Amino acid sequence: MCMNEVFAFEKLDVYKVARVYVRNVYFLSDKFPQKEDFALTSQIRRAAVSITSNIAEGTSRFSVKDKSHFIEIAYGSLMETYSQLQVASDLMYIK
């Protein structure tokens, strides 16, 4: 299902790229062992979704300070998923 763009953040390239990133994280984490469902899999998925969520929420704010704060959180979530993907690689769940 393809939804039409309604909100300004949906036109941002960074938001579009982040959505692809989330999808890829979900596809990769599907390969993790079942024992990770409530551990690494859950954590990495929540962190990835946090990226798009904070971009969307930040663009809805009126002050530059608030916008910047949410973009910083999104970046932090990106770094969190990067770190978790490294752990998954170290554990040989992904290549």
KANORVEN-V126567 format. One line per field, one symbol per residue. ss: DSSP state (A for helix, B for strand, O for the rest). A space follows every 50 residues. Layout:
# KANORVEN-V126567
ss->???
This chain:
# KANORVEN-V126567
ss->OOOOOOOAAAAOAAAAAAAAAAAAAAAAAOOOOAAAOOOAAAAAAAAAAA AAAAAAAAAOOOOAAAAAAAAAAAAAAAAAAAAAAAAAAAOOOOO
